[in-house]
Amino acid sequence: MLDRFARPLIDPPLNRLGRRLARAGATADGVTLAGFALGLLAAGTIALGAPGWALLPLLASRLLDGLDGAVARATHPTDFGGYLDIWCDFAFYGAVPFAFAILDPANAIAAAFLLLTFYVNGASFLGYSIMAEKRGLSSDVQGVKSLYYSAGLLEGTETIVFFVLLCLLPGSFVPLAFGFGALCLLTAVARVANARNLLA
């Protein structure tokens, strides 16, 4: 929901920095993997009992997640690069709830619910993207992407804000996870309804 407002603000500086990184020899896939490594470092830091410190690698990983596309646009975007980016994103999104379950076993049910809703929402998102590609649909509302992005109540910006809140308020993981998970399910249902209107 917030991505359409955030993209016009963050894309210009990201594109400028992406061009500089490309001139320095950075590759989009390298930036993607570096961001993924930082995301896993953040999850590991949470699991080891320091969610506040996890904010540093977490935010750095999300910065690199935005920069990989900018580097790709400054060089040569590839289908594999787009695939790698979305795979790393989903793996990172799963690692954070898992880390909170390790941090405190009392979080396990809420973490499992959150992972379930991520799975359901991700399936609605990726399935829609496949069908949209098949029909030749495109959209740049969320910026120039390697696959069709359907808008939803929860997108990348909301997820980053949610993860930041979890790190700042680890004692509130259970209610935050159940609340965000419920919104994920609402987003998935809305995407399915939208897909029905488009594809039926």
URHU-V34201 format. One record per pair of residues at least 4 apart in sequence whose C-alpha atoms are under 8 Angstrom apart, sorted by sequence separation. I is the first residue (numbers start at 1). GAP is how many residues later the second one is. D is the distance in Angstrom with one decimal. If there is no record, write none. Layout:
i: (I,I)
gap: (GAP,GAP)
d: (D,D)
This chain:
i: (2,3,4,5,6,7,8,9,10,11,12,13,14,15,16,17,18,19,20,21,22,26,27,28,29,30,31,32,33,34,35,36,37,38,39,40,41,42,43,44,45,46,47,50,51,54,55,56,57,58,59,60,61,62,63,64,65,66,67,68,69,70,71,72,73,77,78,79,80,81,82,83,84,85,86,87,88,89,90,91,92,93,94,95,96,97,98,99,100,101,104,107,108,109,110,111,112,113,114,115,116,117,118,119,120,121,122,123,124,125,126,127,128,129,130,131,132,133,140,145,151,154,155,156,157,158,159,160,161,162,163,164,165,166,169,172,173,174,175,176,177,178,179,180,181,182,183,184,185,186,187,188,189,190,191,192,193,194,195,196,21,22,26,45,46,72,77,101,132,133,139,140,154,165,195,45,46,72,101,102,132,166,46,100,101,142,166,45,46,69,100,42,45,139,140,142,101,138,139,166,43,100,137,42,41,42,98,42,97,133,42,97,133,41,42,132,41,97,39,97,129,130,162,38,39,129,38,65,129,94,129,38,39,128,38,39,37,94,125,35,36,93,125,35,34,35,35,35,36,154,34,35,153,154,153,32,31,32,153,154,31,153,152,31,32,31,152,28,29,152,28,27,28,150,28,28,27,28,26,27,18,22,28,17,18,21,46,18,19,14,15,18,19,22,29,32,36,40,43,47,14,17,18,22,28,32,36,39,43,46,47,16,18,42,46,47,49,15,19,29,33,40,44,47,48,14,15,18,29,32,36,43,47,46,15,82,110,111,114,118,121,125,128,82,110,113,114,117,121,124,82,110,113,117,120,107,111,114,118,121,122,125,79,96,107,110,114,117,121,124,128,110,113,117,120,124,131,100,69,62,55,55,54,51,52,51,52,51,51,46,11,7,7,4,4,3,4,1,1,6,1,2,3,1,2,3,1,3,2,2,1)
gap: (4,4,4,4,4,4,4,4,4,4,4,4,4,4,4,4,4,4,4,4,4,4,4,4,4,4,4,4,4,4,4,4,4,4,4,4,4,4,4,4,4,4,4,4,4,4,4,4,4,4,4,4,4,4,4,4,4,4,4,4,4,4,4,4,4,4,4,4,4,4,4,4,4,4,4,4,4,4,4,4,4,4,4,4,4,4,4,4,4,4,4,4,4,4,4,4,4,4,4,4,4,4,4,4,4,4,4,4,4,4,4,4,4,4,4,4,4,4,4,4,4,4,4,4,4,4,4,4,4,4,4,4,4,4,4,4,4,4,4,4,4,4,4,4,4,4,4,4,4,4,4,4,4,4,4,4,4,4,4,4,5,5,5,5,5,5,5,5,5,5,5,5,5,5,5,6,6,6,6,6,6,6,7,7,7,7,7,8,8,8,8,9,9,9,9,9,10,10,10,10,11,11,11,12,13,13,13,14,14,14,15,15,15,16,16,16,17,17,18,18,18,18,18,19,19,19,20,20,20,21,21,22,22,22,23,23,24,24,24,25,25,25,25,26,27,27,28,29,29,29,30,30,30,30,31,32,33,33,33,33,34,34,35,36,36,37,38,39,39,39,40,41,41,41,42,43,44,44,45,45,49,49,49,50,50,50,50,51,51,52,52,52,52,52,52,52,52,52,52,52,53,53,53,53,53,53,53,53,53,53,53,54,54,54,54,54,54,55,55,55,55,55,55,55,55,56,56,56,56,56,56,56,56,57,59,63,63,63,63,63,63,63,63,64,64,64,64,64,64,64,65,65,65,65,65,66,66,66,66,66,66,66,67,67,67,67,67,67,67,67,67,68,68,68,68,68,68,73,76,98,109,112,113,115,115,116,116,117,119,121,132,135,136,137,138,139,139,150,151,151,152,152,152,153,153,153,154,154,155,156,157)
d: (6.1,5.7,7.3,7.3,6.2,5.4,7.1,8.0,6.1,5.9,6.3,6.2,5.8,6.2,6.5,6.2,6.1,6.2,6.3,6.4,5.0,6.8,6.3,6.2,6.2,6.1,6.1,6.2,6.1,6.3,6.2,6.3,6.2,6.2,6.4,6.1,6.1,6.3,6.3,6.2,6.6,5.2,7.7,6.5,7.0,6.0,5.9,6.2,5.9,6.4,6.2,6.3,6.1,6.4,6.2,6.0,7.5,7.0,6.1,6.1,6.1,6.3,6.3,5.4,5.9,6.8,6.5,6.2,6.0,6.1,6.4,6.2,6.1,6.2,6.3,6.2,6.0,6.1,6.2,6.2,6.6,7.5,6.5,6.0,6.5,6.4,6.4,6.1,6.3,5.3,7.5,5.9,6.0,6.2,6.1,6.1,6.1,6.3,6.2,6.1,6.2,5.9,5.8,6.1,6.4,6.2,6.0,5.7,6.0,6.3,6.3,6.5,6.0,6.1,6.3,6.3,6.2,5.7,5.1,7.5,7.4,5.7,6.3,6.3,6.3,6.1,6.2,6.2,6.2,6.3,6.3,6.2,5.8,5.2,7.0,6.1,5.8,6.2,6.0,6.0,5.8,6.1,6.5,6.2,6.4,6.3,6.1,6.2,6.2,6.2,6.2,6.2,6.2,6.1,6.0,6.1,6.4,6.3,5.7,5.1,5.3,6.5,7.2,5.6,4.3,4.7,7.8,7.3,5.1,7.4,7.9,7.0,7.0,7.9,7.7,6.3,7.9,7.7,5.0,7.9,7.3,7.3,8.0,6.5,4.7,7.0,6.0,7.0,6.0,7.9,7.8,8.0,5.4,6.2,8.0,7.8,6.1,5.7,6.8,7.4,7.1,7.1,7.3,4.5,7.6,7.0,6.5,7.6,5.1,7.5,5.3,7.8,6.7,6.5,5.2,6.6,7.9,7.1,6.4,6.9,6.5,7.8,7.7,5.2,5.4,4.9,6.5,7.6,6.4,6.3,7.2,7.0,5.3,7.3,5.1,7.8,7.7,7.7,7.5,7.1,6.4,7.9,6.7,4.1,7.5,6.8,7.7,5.0,8.0,7.2,7.3,5.9,7.5,6.6,7.9,6.6,6.1,6.1,7.8,6.4,7.5,5.3,5.7,7.2,5.5,5.3,7.5,7.9,6.9,7.0,4.6,7.8,6.6,7.6,7.9,5.2,6.7,5.1,7.5,7.3,5.8,5.6,8.0,7.5,7.4,6.7,7.8,7.9,7.1,7.0,7.4,4.7,6.1,6.5,5.8,7.5,5.9,6.6,6.0,4.6,5.9,7.7,4.4,6.6,7.0,6.1,7.5,5.9,5.1,5.8,6.1,8.0,8.0,7.9,6.5,7.8,5.9,4.9,5.4,7.5,7.7,6.9,6.6,5.4,6.6,6.2,7.4,6.7,7.9,7.6,6.8,5.4,4.6,6.6,7.8,7.8,7.8,7.7,5.9,7.4,6.0,7.5,7.7,5.2,5.4,7.7,6.7,5.5,6.4,5.7,7.4,7.9,7.1,7.5,7.1,6.9,6.7,7.5,6.7,6.8,8.0,7.2,6.9,7.8,6.0,5.9,5.0,5.8,4.7,6.3,6.5,6.1,6.8,5.8,6.7,6.4,7.9,7.8,7.7,7.7,6.6,6.6,7.0,7.9,5.3,4.8,5.9,7.2,7.0,7.7,7.8,6.5,6.3,5.8,5.4,5.8,7.9,6.6,5.7,7.6,4.9,8.0,6.6,5.8,7.2,6.7,6.1,5.8,6.1,6.9,7.7)
